[in-house]
Amino acid sequence: MSAGTRKWLLLGPGFLAVVILAGLGIWQVQRLGWKNALIARVEAGLAAQPVAAPGPADWPQITFDSAEYRRITARGHYLPEADLLVMAVTARGPGFWVMSPFETQDGWRLFVNRGFVPQDRQDPEDRPRPAGAVEVSGLLRLSQPDGAFLRSNDPEGGRWFSRDTAAMAQSLGLGEAAPYFLDAGVTEGAADSQPIGGLTVVSFPNNHLQYALTWFALSGGLAFLLFWAFCRSGED
């Protein structure tokens, strides 16, 4: 094998690596644009006045990019079926999200995450529901399908690890429910009232620019080394 052939056999994979690294940098730039748009949309939604919770006609159009963390309200009443407790870890320690079935004044159903209770406050008497017609406000959160977390839900055993609204509705025999839940806001009343609402953390890590610069630097550095090696080989 000639020296020229060996040179091109080495430069070929190197050039491919340069292209791949540059492509990863471009992909991170695209992700940066998406993330910036998402953050701007969420911040605008959090600052806006609440809108009515989307009804069944709107459910097919609901996506993460268009609806997650939108401020919504729902009018209706809590259903008599039992709350479902979903395991959670918050700034207040381990405990549960209290997911309560709710029927709107228009007759369709959704789950309301009324807030957080610590592990020692699981008794329903410690977290009474408002009676009669009420209006609840909070953030729209998309259903979390089973399997999205490390452990799978166990409806028969009453152990829930993800807020899967379809599975929760089925376990309570409610029929169809909204493909999202309402994350209730700050609990009004006594400081020790349960559940504790308003604990949703709205934060989006945005390191895409750093990642893009890293990939571009690696691509540029490798390209320089390949050019240097090519020039050196031409001198031999």
Order of alpha helices (4+ residues) and beta strands (2+ residues): alpha-beta-alpha-beta-beta-beta-beta-beta-alpha-beta-alpha
